[in-house]
Amino acid sequence: MLPFVISGLALGAVYALSGVGIVVLYRATGVLNLAYGALGAIGALLSWQLLQDGWPVVPALAAAPLLSALLSGLYGGLVGPLVAARDPLVKAVCTLGLALMLLGLCYWTWSDDPRTLTLPTDTAGFDVGGARVTLTQALALALAVALTAGTAVLLRRTGFGTAMRALADDREISALLGVPIRRVETVTWAAGGAVAGLTGLVLGSLTRLEAGTLTFLVIASLAAGVVGRFRSLPVTLAAGLAIGLAEALGGAWEQTAPYRSVAPFAVAVAAILWLQRTGARARRGGTVEVRPAEPALPARTRPLPPGDARSVLRVVLGLAAGAAALAVLVPLAVDGYWVRVLTSAVIFVIPAAGIALLYARLGLVSLGQVALLGVGGWVALRLAFATGWPFPLVVPAAGAITCLVGIVYGLPALRLSGVDLALVTLMAGGAFQVAFSATGFPDGGPGFLGRVAGSGTQQAMPRPSMASSDAGFFRFAVLCAVLALVLVVLHQRGRPGRACAAIRGGEAGALAVGVALTRYKVWAFALAAFVTGTAGALLAANTGRLDPISFRASDSVLLFAVVLVGGAYGLTGVVLSGVVGQVVPAALDAAGLDGNLMLVVFGAGTMHALVTAPRGIGGQLEDLRRPA
């Protein structure tokens, strides 16, 4: 047991180290930096490359914090001020764009293969109670404690720390009092980046050096920050150590080992819900206010208002005409490969519509929609193998069961909003990722999980008899997508849509006019989950089998970014989201280019959309059709 305790404390120290860095940046700038892990990943990979090229150890390792500090400082100095006056949620989502850009650069430069980073301190160490403690493990704990103590002294005993605290309290008054806002923010961003680079080095040594893994290990650091209410550095340190210890001890038993990575997610969700329940964060200035009023959006940025029956009919007829044209022309115009690609694009239009419904209508960010897509696929596979139901019955059944999961999934929305809700859905998506990896997807076997054991023959989910060919299934997917979009349009243009528009305009005002906040928030989450579950069933039938690697938390972040780039405020943007997310990467691959470049494009597009084009590509195209 002692070796698990030692490794857990070392891992927890790294979580605490990065958690303290995130907390300090938040306290100074009000930005929850979700790109922290990506900054550490790119710095650690650069150090690994320099070591491979024969550089001396010291300058090679020093390159990690230097590069991370440079990139973080550039973001803080150039992009940060552009969203400084925006809602905390917008500022956090903008850092997601930076994370995607850095992750794409890592994959493009070094591929996504895991590597081993060996530090000089890995080979030295000492024994404790018969267990070996490496200097790297001891160094991780020492760095976490030293950073916590040093930062506390900086904030309380130095002029720069006073400026940081003043900036956190009120940006405008600090400027009037002569605080150099831009300089303080840039230096704070750069310092946070340097800590991220050090964290990436240690994590790359203790776990594995893989860009995606390091990027989203930030979730554990966020969990530590949540427990500390993004204010208390000692509590953040203790929470990071406890999370690492719980995760490591979970590997001591065979029954819990596959699920030990759930620990950070469970701790974060429990802490957020508990703190919201007690009202501690509202009273003590916790991580995020309950959706403060943001400057009014321009008229063309607001969601389209509810319409009468005639306008709804025009939208439905337009969707039907477009679907009919696609169903006839696409199989005739492209070969089988592109029919399959376009089928995936059509399927992903459906969860994109769910994300757009929550974001554009209610201002809620769900970063776990791909997890619900996996739930729908899992249910569809299990029902298909266990019951033999016809596929047209399996699809709505998968949607209905996913809807129930989505209601539970969306219950935190009754208390949460803004960054809090985004964090909870991201944590839940990460927990589903662990569950999918541990259990797999049904493949025709017995039992509840439906898994084939040993050398048994795995089965593929059959397509419906009327859509057994690629062209036939494309037409079937188009029909399902149109029905899902019509369902969403009816919601948006009817009474629920009017209620959601009132909620987005201000919850206090919506309550004043008699809108039932609880009912309509649950309604929106349930509808988004239902349509996403049907898309999961289509995805399962399209490929025959599903792989847990397709339902990572990072894919939910990517899908949300694609929706922002395509446009969340109209059907044009939603349809473009599916095309951009699936067709463009396939086109790059077909042209012999690295598809990981699309992560860079999506990340840059996310920041661009948030800063200058809130309605995305779809909104700009719709503006072209309108008279000046």
C-alpha positions as CSV (number, residue, x, y, z in Angstrom):
1,M,0.0,0.0,0.0
2,L,2.9,2.4,0.8
3,P,4.0,2.6,-2.9
4,F,0.5,3.7,-3.9
5,V,0.5,6.3,-1.2
6,I,3.9,7.7,-2.4
7,S,2.9,7.8,-6.0
8,G,-0.5,9.3,-5.1
9,L,1.1,12.1,-3.1
10,A,3.5,12.8,-5.9
11,L,0.7,12.9,-8.5
12,G,-1.4,15.0,-6.1
13,A,1.4,17.4,-5.7
14,V,1.5,18.1,-9.4
15,Y,-2.3,18.5,-9.4
16,A,-1.8,21.0,-6.5
17,L,1.0,22.8,-8.3
18,S,-1.0,23.5,-11.4
19,G,-4.1,24.1,-9.3
20,V,-2.3,26.9,-7.4
21,G,-1.2,28.4,-10.7
22,I,-4.8,28.4,-12.0
23,V,-6.1,29.9,-8.8
24,V,-3.5,32.7,-8.8
25,L,-4.3,33.7,-12.4
26,Y,-8.1,33.6,-11.6
27,R,-7.6,35.8,-8.5
28,A,-5.7,38.4,-10.5
29,T,-7.5,38.4,-13.8
30,G,-10.9,36.7,-13.3
31,V,-10.0,34.2,-16.1
32,L,-10.3,30.4,-15.5
33,N,-7.5,29.2,-17.8
34,L,-8.6,26.0,-19.4
35,A,-5.5,26.0,-21.6
36,Y,-3.2,25.4,-18.6
37,G,-2.6,21.7,-19.4
38,A,-2.0,22.5,-23.1
39,L,0.6,25.1,-22.2
40,G,2.4,22.5,-20.1
41,A,2.1,19.8,-22.8
42,I,3.8,21.9,-25.5
43,G,6.6,23.0,-23.2
44,A,7.3,19.5,-22.1
45,L,7.3,18.2,-25.7
46,L,9.8,20.9,-26.7
47,S,12.1,19.8,-23.9
48,W,11.7,16.2,-24.9
49,Q,12.6,17.1,-28.5
50,L,15.7,19.1,-27.4
51,L,16.9,16.2,-25.3
52,Q,16.4,13.9,-28.3
53,D,18.5,16.3,-30.4
54,G,21.4,16.1,-28.0
55,W,21.0,19.4,-26.1
56,P,22.5,19.7,-22.6
57,V,20.0,18.7,-19.9
58,V,19.7,22.0,-18.2
59,P,18.9,24.3,-21.2
60,A,16.7,21.6,-22.7
61,L,14.6,21.4,-19.5
62,A,14.6,25.1,-19.1
63,A,13.0,25.5,-22.5
64,A,9.7,24.1,-21.2
65,P,8.8,26.8,-18.7
66,L,10.3,29.5,-21.0
67,L,8.1,28.5,-24.0
68,S,5.0,28.0,-21.9
69,A,5.6,31.4,-20.2
70,L,6.0,33.1,-23.6
71,L,2.9,31.6,-25.1
72,S,0.8,32.3,-22.0
73,G,2.1,35.9,-21.8
74,L,1.3,36.5,-25.5
75,Y,-2.3,35.4,-24.9
76,G,-2.6,37.4,-21.8
77,G,-1.2,40.5,-23.4
78,L,-2.9,40.3,-26.8
79,V,-6.2,38.3,-26.5
80,G,-7.0,38.7,-22.8
81,P,-7.7,42.4,-23.0
82,L,-10.2,41.9,-25.8
83,V,-12.5,39.8,-23.6
84,A,-11.6,41.4,-20.2
85,A,-15.0,43.1,-19.9
86,R,-16.9,39.9,-20.9
87,D,-18.7,37.3,-18.9
88,P,-16.4,34.9,-17.0
89,L,-17.9,32.1,-19.1
90,V,-16.8,33.8,-22.3
91,K,-13.3,34.4,-21.0
92,A,-13.0,30.7,-20.0
93,V,-14.3,29.4,-23.3
94,C,-11.8,31.7,-25.1
95,T,-9.0,29.8,-23.3
96,L,-10.5,26.6,-24.7
97,G,-9.7,28.0,-28.1
98,L,-6.1,28.5,-27.1
99,A,-6.0,24.9,-25.7
100,L,-7.2,23.5,-29.1
101,M,-4.7,25.6,-31.0
102,L,-1.8,24.3,-28.8
103,L,-3.1,20.7,-28.9
104,G,-3.2,20.9,-32.7
105,L,0.3,22.3,-32.9
106,C,1.5,19.4,-30.6
107,Y,-0.1,16.7,-32.7
108,W,1.0,18.4,-35.9
109,T,4.6,18.6,-34.7
110,W,5.0,15.5,-32.6
111,S,2.0,13.3,-33.5
112,D,-0.2,11.9,-30.8
113,D,2.1,8.9,-29.9
114,P,2.9,8.6,-26.1
115,R,6.5,9.2,-25.2
116,T,8.7,8.8,-22.1
117,L,10.3,11.8,-20.6
118,T,13.2,10.9,-18.3
119,L,14.4,13.5,-15.9
120,P,17.8,13.4,-14.1
121,T,15.9,13.1,-10.8
122,D,14.1,9.9,-11.9
123,T,17.2,7.7,-11.2
124,A,18.0,9.1,-7.8
125,G,16.0,8.7,-4.6
126,F,15.7,7.2,-1.1
127,D,13.8,4.5,0.7
128,V,10.9,5.1,3.1
129,G,9.6,2.1,4.9
130,G,10.9,-0.2,2.3
131,A,9.3,1.8,-0.6
132,R,11.4,3.7,-3.1
133,V,10.9,7.5,-3.4
134,T,12.4,9.1,-6.4
135,L,13.7,12.6,-6.3
136,T,11.2,13.6,-9.0
137,Q,8.4,12.6,-6.6
138,A,10.0,14.4,-3.7
139,L,10.6,17.4,-6.0
140,A,6.9,17.5,-7.0
141,L,5.8,17.8,-3.4
142,A,8.5,20.4,-2.6
143,L,7.5,22.5,-5.6
144,A,3.8,22.4,-4.7
145,V,4.5,23.5,-1.1
146,A,7.0,26.1,-2.0
147,L,4.8,27.6,-4.7
148,T,1.8,27.8,-2.3
149,A,3.9,29.5,0.4
150,G,5.7,31.8,-2.0
151,T,2.6,32.9,-3.7
152,A,0.9,33.7,-0.4
153,V,3.8,35.9,0.6
154,L,3.8,37.5,-2.8
155,L,0.2,38.4,-2.6
156,R,0.3,39.8,0.9
157,R,3.8,41.3,1.3
158,T,4.7,42.9,-2.0
159,G,3.6,45.8,-4.1
160,F,3.1,43.6,-7.1
161,G,0.9,41.3,-5.0
162,T,-1.2,44.3,-3.9
163,A,-1.6,45.3,-7.5
164,M,-2.8,41.8,-8.4
165,R,-5.3,41.8,-5.5
166,A,-6.6,45.3,-6.5
167,L,-7.0,44.2,-10.1
168,A,-9.0,41.2,-9.0
169,D,-11.3,43.3,-6.9
170,D,-12.1,46.0,-9.6
171,R,-10.3,46.5,-12.9
172,E,-11.6,50.0,-13.6
173,I,-10.9,51.4,-10.2
174,S,-7.4,49.9,-10.2
175,A,-6.7,51.7,-13.5
176,L,-7.9,55.0,-12.0
177,L,-5.6,54.4,-9.0
178,G,-2.6,54.0,-11.3
179,V,-2.2,50.2,-11.4
180,P,-0.5,49.2,-14.7
181,I,-3.3,46.8,-15.6
182,R,-1.8,45.4,-18.9
183,R,1.6,44.9,-17.3
184,V,0.3,43.2,-14.2
185,E,-2.0,40.9,-16.3
186,T,0.8,40.0,-18.8
187,V,3.3,39.2,-16.1
188,T,0.7,37.1,-14.2
189,W,-0.1,35.2,-17.4
190,A,3.6,34.6,-18.1
191,A,4.3,33.4,-14.6
192,G,1.3,31.0,-14.7
193,G,2.6,29.7,-18.0
194,A,6.0,29.1,-16.5
195,V,4.4,27.0,-13.7
196,A,2.4,25.1,-16.4
197,G,5.7,24.3,-18.1
198,L,7.2,22.9,-14.9
199,T,4.0,20.9,-14.3
200,G,4.2,19.5,-17.8
201,L,7.7,18.3,-17.2
202,V,6.9,16.6,-13.9
203,L,3.7,15.0,-15.2
204,G,5.4,13.8,-18.4
205,S,7.9,12.0,-16.2
206,L,5.4,10.6,-13.6
207,T,2.8,9.5,-16.0
208,R,3.4,9.7,-19.8
209,L,4.3,12.4,-22.2
210,E,1.2,12.6,-24.5
211,A,-0.3,15.9,-25.5
212,G,-3.9,15.0,-25.2
213,T,-3.4,13.4,-21.8
214,L,-1.5,16.3,-20.4
215,T,-3.9,18.9,-21.9
216,F,-6.9,17.4,-20.1
217,L,-5.2,16.4,-16.8
218,V,-6.0,20.1,-16.1
219,I,-9.4,18.7,-15.1
220,A,-7.8,17.3,-11.9
221,S,-6.2,20.7,-11.2
222,L,-9.5,22.4,-11.7
223,A,-11.0,20.0,-9.2
224,A,-8.4,21.1,-6.6
225,G,-9.1,24.7,-7.4
226,V,-12.9,24.2,-7.1
227,V,-12.5,22.7,-3.6
228,G,-10.5,25.8,-2.6
229,R,-13.2,28.0,-4.1
230,F,-10.5,29.4,-6.5
231,R,-9.4,31.6,-3.6
232,S,-7.7,29.6,-0.9
233,L,-4.2,28.4,-1.8
234,P,-3.7,26.1,1.2
235,V,-7.0,24.4,0.6
236,T,-6.2,24.0,-3.1
237,L,-2.9,22.4,-2.1
238,A,-4.6,20.0,0.3
239,A,-7.3,19.1,-2.2
240,G,-4.7,18.4,-5.0
241,L,-2.9,16.0,-2.6
242,A,-6.1,14.3,-1.6
243,I,-7.2,13.8,-5.2
244,G,-3.9,12.3,-6.3
245,L,-3.9,10.1,-3.2
246,A,-7.5,8.9,-3.9
247,E,-6.7,8.2,-7.5
248,A,-3.6,6.2,-6.7
249,L,-5.2,4.2,-3.9
250,G,-8.0,3.3,-6.3
251,G,-5.4,1.3,-8.3
252,A,-4.6,-0.9,-5.3
253,W,-7.6,-3.0,-5.8
254,E,-8.5,-4.9,-9.0
255,Q,-12.2,-4.0,-8.8
256,T,-11.6,-0.2,-8.6
257,A,-8.5,0.1,-10.7
258,P,-10.4,0.7,-14.0
259,Y,-12.4,3.6,-12.4
260,R,-9.7,5.3,-10.4
261,S,-9.4,8.2,-12.8
262,V,-13.0,9.2,-11.9
263,A,-11.7,10.6,-8.6
264,P,-10.9,14.2,-9.8
265,F,-14.3,14.4,-11.6
266,A,-16.3,13.2,-8.6
267,V,-14.5,15.5,-6.2
268,A,-15.0,18.6,-8.5
269,V,-18.7,17.9,-9.1
270,A,-19.4,17.2,-5.4
271,A,-17.5,20.4,-4.4
272,I,-19.3,22.6,-6.9
273,L,-22.7,21.3,-5.9
274,W,-22.0,21.5,-2.2
275,L,-20.7,25.1,-2.4
276,Q,-23.6,26.2,-4.5
277,R,-26.0,24.5,-2.0
278,T,-24.6,26.3,1.0
279,G,-24.3,29.6,-0.9
280,A,-20.7,29.9,0.2
281,R,-19.4,31.1,-3.1
282,A,-22.1,33.7,-3.5
283,R,-21.3,35.1,-0.1
284,R,-17.5,34.8,-0.2
285,G,-16.8,35.7,-3.8
286,G,-16.4,32.2,-5.2
287,T,-15.3,31.2,-8.7
288,V,-18.2,32.5,-10.7
289,E,-21.1,34.8,-10.1
290,V,-24.6,33.7,-11.1
291,R,-24.5,34.9,-14.7
292,P,-23.8,38.6,-14.3
293,A,-25.5,40.9,-16.8
294,E,-23.3,41.2,-19.9
295,P,-23.5,44.1,-22.3
296,A,-26.4,43.8,-24.6
297,L,-25.8,41.8,-27.7
298,P,-26.2,43.5,-31.1
299,A,-29.6,42.8,-32.7
300,R,-28.3,40.3,-35.2
301,T,-26.4,38.4,-32.5
302,R,-29.5,37.6,-30.6
303,P,-31.3,34.3,-31.2
304,L,-34.1,34.6,-33.7
305,P,-37.4,35.5,-32.0
306,P,-40.2,33.0,-31.8
307,G,-42.4,33.1,-34.9
308,D,-45.9,32.3,-35.9
309,A,-47.1,29.2,-37.5
310,R,-46.4,30.5,-41.0
311,S,-42.8,31.3,-40.3
312,V,-42.3,27.9,-38.7
313,L,-43.9,26.2,-41.7
314,R,-41.4,28.1,-44.0
315,V,-38.5,26.8,-42.0
316,V,-39.8,23.2,-42.0
317,L,-40.5,23.3,-45.8
318,G,-37.0,24.7,-46.4
319,L,-35.4,21.9,-44.4
320,A,-37.5,19.3,-46.2
321,A,-36.5,20.8,-49.6
322,G,-32.8,20.9,-48.7
323,A,-32.9,17.4,-47.4
324,A,-34.6,16.0,-50.5
325,A,-32.0,17.7,-52.7
326,L,-29.1,16.2,-50.6
327,A,-30.7,12.7,-50.6
328,V,-30.9,12.7,-54.4
329,L,-27.7,14.5,-55.4
330,V,-25.1,13.4,-52.9
331,P,-25.1,9.7,-53.8
332,L,-24.9,10.6,-57.4
333,A,-22.2,13.2,-57.1
334,V,-19.6,11.5,-54.8
335,D,-18.1,8.1,-54.3
336,G,-18.6,5.8,-51.4
337,Y,-15.9,7.3,-49.2
338,W,-17.4,10.8,-49.3
339,V,-20.9,9.4,-48.8
340,R,-19.7,7.9,-45.5
341,V,-18.0,11.2,-44.6
342,L,-21.1,13.2,-45.4
343,T,-23.2,10.7,-43.4
344,S,-21.0,11.4,-40.3
345,A,-21.4,15.1,-41.0
346,V,-25.2,14.8,-41.1
347,I,-25.2,12.7,-37.9
348,F,-23.1,15.3,-36.0
349,V,-25.5,18.1,-37.1
350,I,-27.9,16.6,-34.5
351,P,-25.8,17.0,-31.3
352,A,-24.6,20.4,-32.7
353,A,-28.3,21.4,-32.6
354,G,-28.5,20.4,-29.0
355,I,-25.4,22.4,-28.1
356,A,-26.7,25.4,-30.0
357,L,-30.1,25.1,-28.3
358,L,-28.5,25.3,-24.8
359,Y,-26.0,28.0,-25.7
360,A,-27.9,30.3,-27.9
361,R,-31.3,30.1,-26.1
362,L,-30.2,29.8,-22.5
363,G,-26.6,30.9,-22.4
364,L,-25.6,27.5,-21.0
365,V,-22.4,25.7,-22.0
366,S,-22.5,21.9,-22.1
367,L,-19.0,20.4,-22.5
368,G,-20.2,16.8,-22.2
369,Q,-22.4,16.4,-25.2
370,V,-20.2,13.8,-26.8
371,A,-20.6,11.7,-23.6
372,L,-24.3,11.7,-24.2
373,L,-23.7,10.7,-27.8
374,G,-21.8,7.7,-26.4
375,V,-24.7,6.9,-24.1
376,G,-27.1,6.9,-27.1
377,G,-24.7,4.6,-29.0
378,W,-24.3,2.3,-26.1
379,V,-28.0,1.9,-25.5
380,A,-28.7,1.4,-29.2
381,L,-26.1,-1.3,-29.5
382,R,-27.4,-3.1,-26.4
383,L,-31.0,-2.9,-27.5
384,A,-30.2,-4.1,-31.0
385,F,-28.3,-7.1,-29.8
386,A,-30.6,-8.0,-26.9
387,T,-34.1,-7.4,-28.3
388,G,-33.8,-7.6,-32.1
389,W,-36.1,-4.5,-32.4
390,P,-36.3,-2.9,-35.8
391,F,-33.9,0.0,-36.1
392,P,-36.6,2.7,-36.5
393,L,-37.7,1.7,-33.0
394,V,-34.2,1.5,-31.6
395,V,-33.4,5.1,-32.5
396,P,-36.2,6.8,-30.5
397,A,-35.7,4.3,-27.6
398,A,-32.0,5.3,-27.4
399,G,-33.0,8.9,-27.5
400,A,-35.5,8.4,-24.7
401,I,-33.1,6.6,-22.4
402,T,-30.4,9.2,-23.1
403,C,-33.0,11.9,-22.4
404,L,-33.4,10.4,-18.9
405,V,-29.6,10.5,-18.4
406,G,-29.6,14.0,-19.7
407,I,-32.2,15.1,-17.2
408,V,-29.9,13.8,-14.4
409,Y,-27.0,15.3,-16.2
410,G,-28.7,18.6,-16.4
411,L,-30.0,18.8,-12.8
412,P,-26.9,20.9,-11.8
413,A,-28.2,23.5,-14.2
414,L,-31.0,24.2,-11.7
415,R,-28.4,25.7,-9.4
416,L,-25.5,26.5,-11.7
417,S,-24.7,28.7,-14.7
418,G,-21.7,30.2,-16.4
419,V,-18.3,28.5,-15.8
420,D,-19.7,26.4,-12.9
421,L,-22.0,24.6,-15.3
422,A,-19.4,24.2,-18.0
423,L,-17.0,22.7,-15.4
424,V,-19.6,20.2,-14.1
425,T,-20.5,19.1,-17.6
426,L,-16.8,18.8,-18.5
427,M,-16.2,16.7,-15.4
428,A,-19.2,14.5,-16.1
429,G,-18.0,14.0,-19.7
430,G,-14.6,12.9,-18.3
431,A,-16.3,10.5,-16.0
432,F,-18.2,9.0,-18.9
433,Q,-15.0,8.7,-20.8
434,V,-13.5,6.6,-17.9
435,A,-16.6,4.4,-17.8
436,F,-16.6,3.8,-21.5
437,S,-13.0,2.8,-21.4
438,A,-13.5,0.5,-18.5
439,T,-16.7,-1.3,-19.8
440,G,-16.4,-0.9,-23.6
441,F,-19.4,-0.9,-25.9
442,P,-21.8,-3.9,-26.4
443,D,-20.7,-6.2,-29.2
444,G,-23.2,-9.0,-29.0
445,G,-22.2,-10.7,-25.7
446,P,-24.3,-11.7,-22.7
447,G,-24.9,-9.9,-19.5
448,F,-25.7,-6.3,-18.8
449,L,-22.6,-5.0,-20.6
450,G,-23.2,-7.2,-23.6
451,R,-19.5,-7.8,-24.1
452,V,-18.0,-10.9,-25.8
453,A,-15.5,-12.6,-23.5
454,G,-12.3,-14.4,-24.6
455,S,-12.2,-15.5,-28.2
456,G,-15.9,-15.2,-28.9
457,T,-17.1,-13.6,-32.1
458,Q,-18.0,-10.0,-31.9
459,Q,-21.1,-8.8,-33.8
460,A,-21.6,-5.6,-35.7
461,M,-24.9,-3.7,-35.3
462,P,-27.0,-4.2,-38.5
463,R,-28.3,-1.3,-40.4
464,P,-32.0,-1.1,-41.2
465,S,-33.1,-3.2,-44.1
466,M,-34.3,-0.2,-46.0
467,A,-31.0,1.6,-45.6
468,S,-28.4,-1.2,-45.8
469,S,-26.2,0.5,-48.4
470,D,-24.1,3.5,-47.8
471,A,-26.3,5.7,-50.0
472,G,-29.5,4.3,-48.3
473,F,-28.1,5.0,-44.8
474,F,-27.1,8.5,-45.8
475,R,-30.7,9.2,-46.8
476,F,-32.0,7.7,-43.6
477,A,-29.5,9.9,-41.6
478,V,-30.7,13.0,-43.5
479,L,-34.3,12.1,-42.6
480,C,-33.5,11.7,-38.9
481,A,-31.5,14.9,-38.9
482,V,-34.4,16.8,-40.4
483,L,-36.8,15.4,-37.8
484,A,-34.4,16.4,-35.0
485,L,-34.0,19.9,-36.4
486,V,-37.7,20.3,-36.8
487,L,-38.2,19.3,-33.2
488,V,-35.6,21.9,-32.1
489,V,-37.2,24.6,-34.2
490,L,-40.7,23.9,-32.8
491,H,-39.2,24.2,-29.3
492,Q,-37.4,27.5,-30.2
493,R,-40.4,29.1,-31.9
494,G,-43.0,28.0,-29.4
495,R,-43.8,28.8,-25.8
496,P,-40.6,27.0,-24.5
497,G,-38.5,29.2,-26.8
498,R,-40.1,32.4,-25.5
499,A,-39.5,31.2,-21.9
500,C,-35.8,30.4,-22.7
501,A,-35.3,33.8,-24.4
502,A,-36.6,35.4,-21.2
503,I,-34.3,33.4,-19.1
504,R,-31.3,34.3,-21.2
505,G,-32.3,38.0,-21.0
506,G,-32.1,37.7,-17.2
507,E,-33.2,35.1,-14.7
508,A,-34.6,37.8,-12.3
509,G,-36.7,39.3,-15.0
510,A,-37.9,35.9,-16.2
511,L,-39.0,35.0,-12.7
512,A,-40.8,38.4,-12.4
513,V,-43.0,37.6,-15.5
514,G,-43.8,34.1,-14.2
515,V,-41.3,31.9,-16.2
516,A,-40.6,28.6,-14.4
517,L,-36.8,28.5,-14.5
518,T,-36.6,24.9,-13.3
519,R,-39.1,23.5,-15.8
520,Y,-37.6,25.1,-18.9
521,K,-34.0,24.5,-18.0
522,V,-34.7,20.8,-17.5
523,W,-36.8,20.8,-20.7
524,A,-33.9,22.2,-22.7
525,F,-31.4,19.7,-21.3
526,A,-33.9,16.8,-21.9
527,L,-34.5,17.9,-25.5
528,A,-30.8,18.3,-26.2
529,A,-30.1,14.9,-24.7
530,F,-32.9,13.2,-26.6
531,V,-31.7,14.4,-30.1
532,T,-28.1,13.6,-29.1
533,G,-29.1,10.1,-28.1
534,T,-30.7,9.5,-31.5
535,A,-27.5,10.7,-33.1
536,G,-25.6,8.1,-31.0
537,A,-27.8,5.4,-32.3
538,L,-27.2,6.5,-35.9
539,L,-23.5,6.6,-35.3
540,A,-23.5,3.0,-34.0
541,A,-25.4,1.8,-37.0
542,N,-23.2,3.7,-39.4
543,T,-20.0,2.0,-38.2
544,G,-21.5,-1.2,-36.8
545,R,-19.3,-0.9,-33.6
546,L,-18.2,1.9,-31.3
547,D,-14.8,2.5,-29.7
548,P,-14.3,4.3,-26.4
549,I,-11.6,6.5,-27.9
550,S,-14.3,8.3,-30.0
551,F,-16.0,9.7,-26.8
552,R,-13.3,11.6,-25.0
553,A,-13.9,14.7,-23.0
554,S,-11.6,16.5,-25.5
555,D,-14.0,15.6,-28.3
556,S,-16.9,17.4,-26.4
557,V,-14.7,20.5,-26.2
558,L,-13.9,20.3,-29.9
559,L,-17.6,19.8,-30.8
560,F,-18.5,22.9,-28.8
561,A,-15.8,24.9,-30.5
562,V,-17.0,23.7,-33.9
563,V,-20.5,24.9,-33.1
564,L,-19.2,28.3,-32.1
565,V,-17.2,28.6,-35.3
566,G,-20.1,27.4,-37.5
567,G,-22.7,29.5,-35.6
568,A,-25.0,28.6,-32.7
569,Y,-27.7,31.2,-33.4
570,G,-29.3,29.8,-36.6
571,L,-29.9,26.6,-38.5
572,T,-27.3,27.6,-41.1
573,G,-24.6,27.6,-38.5
574,V,-25.8,24.3,-37.0
575,V,-25.6,22.6,-40.4
576,L,-22.2,24.2,-41.1
577,S,-21.0,22.8,-37.8
578,G,-21.4,19.2,-39.0
579,V,-19.8,20.0,-42.3
580,V,-16.9,21.9,-40.8
581,G,-16.3,19.3,-38.1
582,Q,-16.3,16.2,-40.3
583,V,-15.9,17.1,-44.0
584,V,-13.0,19.6,-43.7
585,P,-10.7,17.2,-41.8
586,A,-11.5,14.4,-44.3
587,A,-10.7,16.8,-47.1
588,L,-7.3,17.6,-45.5
589,D,-6.5,13.9,-45.2
590,A,-7.5,13.3,-48.8
591,A,-5.2,16.1,-49.9
592,G,-2.3,14.6,-47.9
593,L,-2.3,17.3,-45.2
594,D,-2.2,16.7,-41.5
595,G,-5.8,16.8,-40.2
596,N,-4.6,18.0,-36.8
597,L,-4.2,21.4,-38.4
598,M,-8.0,21.6,-38.0
599,L,-7.5,21.8,-34.3
600,V,-5.5,24.9,-34.8
601,V,-8.1,26.3,-37.1
602,F,-11.0,25.5,-34.8
603,G,-9.2,26.9,-31.8
604,A,-8.4,30.2,-33.6
605,G,-12.0,30.2,-34.9
606,T,-13.3,29.9,-31.4
607,M,-11.4,32.9,-30.2
608,H,-12.4,34.9,-33.3
609,A,-16.0,34.0,-32.9
610,L,-16.0,35.1,-29.2
611,V,-14.2,38.3,-29.8
612,T,-15.5,39.6,-33.1
613,A,-18.1,37.2,-34.7
614,P,-20.4,35.8,-32.1
615,R,-22.8,34.4,-34.7
616,G,-20.0,32.4,-36.5
617,I,-19.8,31.6,-40.2
618,G,-23.5,30.8,-40.4
619,G,-24.5,34.2,-39.0
620,Q,-22.3,36.0,-41.5
621,L,-23.8,34.0,-44.4
622,E,-27.3,34.8,-43.2
623,D,-26.4,38.5,-43.0
624,L,-25.4,38.4,-46.7
625,R,-28.9,37.3,-47.6
626,R,-30.5,40.2,-45.7
627,P,-31.0,43.6,-47.3
628,A,-28.5,46.3,-46.1
